[in-house]
């Protein structure tokens, strides 16, 4: 990347923005500068709009999610006076839930306290004709309004991201329903391919629309994952793939994935649990992918040491890997893993502990 593609952003809580970005860019390129990058956040930290799950009816929940000014103001207050260490960046996420992409085409979302979910709208194959992108619907316009309101407030305070986008197979799952789509791959593969093609057809138009809003405001490309890029940054995923075979992944998911990623500058694939991880060979085969975000499940799957062989497999393929661990797991992990390609996410809000971890990582070679 040339110097004309790079610009520094002055943030009160992130005076070392440029140095942190250099470490992120080194990670994208498979290199380590003075230390591996570290982000002080746990992946499973809840996105919370306040209150307790189940305390409000869905209509009131939706209203709260659509309260643009309140959401931006509450985020601005949450980062005021806070210092962001390591490669942790303050990013406002204009989030309406993981199925918002499907809602751009007419799916309805039901809102809970910390997430939302869609309802199938393709009940028979004639319904495919109804799937039309509507950039004027309430979901699309609310994402725009969240971004624009945040941009008006963010200067010197925080970055603004674009919303979580799930095109391709996960969007097809939202439109059709999980069980039905599983059966479709076997019983109606031609229609399934067509559904996935529709779910992918407008992706770059949608992405570029939101990206242009950020670029016009001199914001980098960044989303919920918190890794900025001065080009185009995308987090592809296929959570549906946890339920299908490797052969079906190769037939249905891989071609769609290739179409998603080709024009992007930086790509981190979201691998959510063991079911998705069984498709790693396919995912790692794509040279455009810079790294893998490994998300282990909760409970007895959470401890990181059991996943060291998987992490080393990703490293051996020449890809970076985001590793989410607890502070008390750090020393054991550093003892057995090479720093090459590692991007640590450590779930601690304790500032002294964060600084101590940074010092420790400076000695990890």
Secondary structure in CASP SS format (residue, H / E / C, confidence):
PFRMAT SS
TARGET T0000
AUTHOR 0000-0000-0000
METHOD secondary structure of the structure
MODEL  1
X C 1.00
X C 1.00
X H 1.00
X H 1.00
X H 1.00
X C 1.00
X C 1.00
X C 1.00
X C 1.00
X C 1.00
X C 1.00
X C 1.00
X C 1.00
X C 1.00
X C 1.00
X C 1.00
X H 1.00
X H 1.00
X H 1.00
X H 1.00
X H 1.00
X H 1.00
X H 1.00
X H 1.00
X H 1.00
X H 1.00
X H 1.00
X H 1.00
X C 1.00
X C 1.00
X C 1.00
X C 1.00
X C 1.00
X C 1.00
X C 1.00
X C 1.00
X C 1.00
X E 1.00
X E 1.00
X C 1.00
X C 1.00
X C 1.00
X C 1.00
X C 1.00
X C 1.00
X C 1.00
X C 1.00
X C 1.00
X C 1.00
X C 1.00
X C 1.00
X C 1.00
X C 1.00
X C 1.00
X C 1.00
X C 1.00
X C 1.00
X H 1.00
X H 1.00
X H 1.00
X H 1.00
X H 1.00
X H 1.00
X H 1.00
X H 1.00
X C 1.00
X C 1.00
X H 1.00
X H 1.00
X H 1.00
X H 1.00
X H 1.00
X H 1.00
X H 1.00
X H 1.00
X H 1.00
X H 1.00
X H 1.00
X H 1.00
X C 1.00
X C 1.00
X C 1.00
X C 1.00
X C 1.00
X C 1.00
X C 1.00
X C 1.00
X C 1.00
X C 1.00
X C 1.00
X E 1.00
X E 1.00
X C 1.00
X C 1.00
X C 1.00
X C 1.00
X C 1.00
X C 1.00
X C 1.00
X H 1.00
X H 1.00
X H 1.00
X H 1.00
X C 1.00
X C 1.00
X C 1.00
X C 1.00
X C 1.00
X E 1.00
X E 1.00
X E 1.00
X C 1.00
X C 1.00
X C 1.00
X C 1.00
X E 1.00
X E 1.00
X E 1.00
X C 1.00
X C 1.00
X C 1.00
X C 1.00
X C 1.00
X C 1.00
X H 1.00
X H 1.00
X H 1.00
X H 1.00
X H 1.00
X H 1.00
X C 1.00
X C 1.00
X C 1.00
X C 1.00
X C 1.00
X C 1.00
X C 1.00
X H 1.00
X H 1.00
X H 1.00
X H 1.00
X H 1.00
X H 1.00
X H 1.00
X H 1.00
X H 1.00
X H 1.00
X H 1.00
X H 1.00
X H 1.00
X H 1.00
X H 1.00
X H 1.00
X H 1.00
X C 1.00
X C 1.00
X C 1.00
X C 1.00
X E 1.00
X E 1.00
X C 1.00
X C 1.00
X C 1.00
X C 1.00
X C 1.00
X C 1.00
X C 1.00
X H 1.00
X H 1.00
X H 1.00
X H 1.00
X H 1.00
X H 1.00
X H 1.00
X H 1.00
X H 1.00
X C 1.00
X H 1.00
X H 1.00
X H 1.00
X H 1.00
X H 1.00
X H 1.00
X H 1.00
X H 1.00
X H 1.00
X H 1.00
X C 1.00
X H 1.00
X H 1.00
X H 1.00
X H 1.00
X H 1.00
X H 1.00
X H 1.00
X H 1.00
X H 1.00
X H 1.00
X H 1.00
X H 1.00
X H 1.00
X C 1.00
X H 1.00
X H 1.00
X H 1.00
X H 1.00
X H 1.00
X H 1.00
X H 1.00
X H 1.00
X H 1.00
X H 1.00
X H 1.00
X H 1.00
X H 1.00
X H 1.00
X C 1.00
X C 1.00
X C 1.00
X C 1.00
X E 1.00
X C 1.00
X C 1.00
X C 1.00
X C 1.00
X C 1.00
X C 1.00
X C 1.00
X E 1.00
X C 1.00
X C 1.00
X C 1.00
X E 1.00
X E 1.00
X C 1.00
X C 1.00
X E 1.00
X C 1.00
X H 1.00
X H 1.00
X H 1.00
X H 1.00
X H 1.00
X C 1.00
X C 1.00
X H 1.00
X H 1.00
X H 1.00
X H 1.00
X H 1.00
X H 1.00
X H 1.00
X H 1.00
X H 1.00
X H 1.00
X H 1.00
X H 1.00
X H 1.00
X H 1.00
X H 1.00
X H 1.00
X C 1.00
X C 1.00
X C 1.00
X C 1.00
X E 1.00
X E 1.00
X E 1.00
X E 1.00
X E 1.00
X E 1.00
X E 1.00
X C 1.00
X H 1.00
X H 1.00
X H 1.00
X H 1.00
X C 1.00
X C 1.00
X H 1.00
X H 1.00
X H 1.00
X H 1.00
X H 1.00
X C 1.00
X C 1.00
X C 1.00
X C 1.00
X C 1.00
X C 1.00
X E 1.00
X E 1.00
X E 1.00
X E 1.00
X E 1.00
X C 1.00
X C 1.00
X C 1.00
X H 1.00
X H 1.00
X H 1.00
X C 1.00
X C 1.00
X H 1.00
X H 1.00
X H 1.00
X H 1.00
X H 1.00
X H 1.00
X H 1.00
X H 1.00
X H 1.00
X H 1.00
X H 1.00
X H 1.00
X H 1.00
X C 1.00
X C 1.00
X C 1.00
X E 1.00
X E 1.00
X E 1.00
X E 1.00
X E 1.00
X E 1.00
X C 1.00
X H 1.00
X H 1.00
X H 1.00
X H 1.00
X H 1.00
X H 1.00
X H 1.00
X H 1.00
X H 1.00
X H 1.00
X C 1.00
X C 1.00
X C 1.00
X C 1.00
X C 1.00
X E 1.00
X E 1.00
X E 1.00
X E 1.00
X E 1.00
X C 1.00
X C 1.00
X C 1.00
X C 1.00
X H 1.00
X H 1.00
X H 1.00
X H 1.00
X H 1.00
X H 1.00
X H 1.00
X H 1.00
X H 1.00
X H 1.00
X H 1.00
X H 1.00
X C 1.00
X C 1.00
X C 1.00
END
